[in-house]
Amino acid sequence: MAAKIIDGKAFAAKVRASVAEHVTALKAKGVTPGLAVVLVGKDPASQVYVRNKGQQTLEVGMASFEHKLNASTSEADLLALIAKLNADTKVHGILVQLPLPKHLNSDLVINSIDPAKDVDGFHISNVGLLGTGQKSMVPCTPFGCLMMLRAHHGSLAGLEAVIVGRSNIVGKPMAQLLLNDSCTVTIAHSRTRDLQSVCRRADILVAAVGRPEMIPGEWVNPGATVIDVGINRIERDGKAKLVGDVHFESAAKVAGAITPVPGGVGPMTIACLLANTSTACCRSLGLPEPAGLTA
Ligand code: GUN
C-alpha cells in the first residue's frame, strides 16, 4: 500500500496563518513581535534561507531586522552586535545563521544570545531546559517534525522512535522532544552497528544525516511514519535535483506515512521560527502564549 504523503507545505501555511492571527492580536495591544537575523559571509544556501526568513517574517506581520556582515567580521564585532540586539526592546527573537566562518567560535556566539530571545533554541540554557522537560525555546526543525508527528498520530506515547543523526540542531533535540512525548527513543549514527535492523524496528523513523537517499525502503518498518529532514542537492540525468536522506520511491511503498523532499520538513522550519518569535514576545511581556504554537 502506498504511504500517505505528509504535506509540510500545507501544514506550514496553517502554522503561519495561526502566527499571523496571533500577531494581529498582539498589534492590537500595541506590540509588534520583531525577529533579528544575523548572517556572516555569503554562503549561498544561507543567503537563500535568510531571504526566505525575512520575507515570511514580514508576511505574518512581524518586524524583520536583517544584519548582513562581512565574512571577515571579528568575533568582538559580532558579540557587540548581539549585545545590542539583546538590549533592543523591539527585538524579541535573535537568530545567528549557521554555519559561521571558521574563525568564529559558534558556541561562544550562540551562548552570548539572551536565552529568552534565542528562537533557535541553541543556547546551552535552552538545551538544558529541554533536556530536563522544562519550558524552553525549542529548535525549529525538530519542533516542526514533532508538530507533523502529533497531527498524524495523536498521542506518540509508547511508540518506538529511531533518529538517524546526532546533530545539536536536529538529532539530539528531536530525541528529547520525542522522549518528552513518551516515545522509546534510539539515536543512531555513523558508528551504529547494523543500522538496517535498528531502522526496521521504528514506528517513527527520523532521518537527519545529510546523505542523499541513504535510507532505502528495505530499512523501513512496514507502516512506519518516515520524517525526512535531509535536503541534499544532487545532479541526476544532467539536472540539479533536491533529495532527502531517504530513498523516497522505495520508502513510500513500505511506510504508512512519509514527508517528501522538497515540501515536507523544510517549510515547517521557518513556520516554527515565527511561532517561537511570537512565543518569545509573549513571554517577555508576561502575555498569554500563542495557543497551539508551543511544544
Ligand atoms: N543553519 C541550518 N539550519 C539552521 C537553523 O535551524 N538555525 C540556524 N541559525 N542556522 C541554521
Residues whose N, C-alpha, C, O or C-beta is under 5 A from the ligand:
A	BS01	GUN	L95 V96 Q97 L98 P99 D120
